[in-house]
Amino acid sequence: MAIRFPAISLAKQILRRSNLVANQVAKDVPKGYLAVYVGVSQKKRFVVPISVLNQPSFQELLRKSEEEFGFSHPMGGITIPCREDVFVDLTSRLS
């Protein structure tokens, strides 16, 4: 007799779907890097090293992204709602 948890099976389905989308988006992203989409009206794709995830300023951008989009990103990858020049300036200082 097995005990079933509907929430767990739903979570597994969501993860499978997000992995499919992530695999399609990540095909041309080198190992150790992350693709993000940045912009206010038009989105531009950037590939950044995963080491930036430890930086407090980049984490703040991720928090803003979560507030605006939750976990449903329209571009299929992480969408960061800030101006492109601000993002480039920030990431150039982190590297």
Secondary structure in CASP SS format (residue, H / E / C, confidence):
PFRMAT SS
TARGET T0000
AUTHOR 0000-0000-0000
METHOD secondary structure of the structure
MODEL  1
M C 1.00
A C 1.00
I C 1.00
R C 1.00
F C 1.00
P H 1.00
A H 1.00
I H 1.00
S H 1.00
L H 1.00
A H 1.00
K H 1.00
Q H 1.00
I H 1.00
L H 1.00
R H 1.00
R H 1.00
S H 1.00
N H 1.00
L H 1.00
V H 1.00
A H 1.00
N H 1.00
Q H 1.00
V H 1.00
A H 1.00
K H 1.00
D H 1.00
V C 1.00
P C 1.00
K C 1.00
G C 1.00
Y E 1.00
L E 1.00
A E 1.00
V E 1.00
Y E 1.00
V E 1.00
G C 1.00
V C 1.00
S C 1.00
Q C 1.00
K C 1.00
K E 1.00
R E 1.00
F E 1.00
V E 1.00
V E 1.00
P E 1.00
I H 1.00
S H 1.00
V H 1.00
L H 1.00
N H 1.00
Q C 1.00
P H 1.00
S H 1.00
F H 1.00
Q H 1.00
E H 1.00
L H 1.00
L H 1.00
R H 1.00
K H 1.00
S H 1.00
E H 1.00
E H 1.00
E H 1.00
F H 1.00
G C 1.00
F C 1.00
S C 1.00
H C 1.00
P C 1.00
M C 1.00
G C 1.00
G C 1.00
I E 1.00
T E 1.00
I E 1.00
P C 1.00
C C 1.00
R C 1.00
E H 1.00
D H 1.00
V H 1.00
F H 1.00
V H 1.00
D H 1.00
L H 1.00
T H 1.00
S H 1.00
R H 1.00
L H 1.00
S C 1.00
END
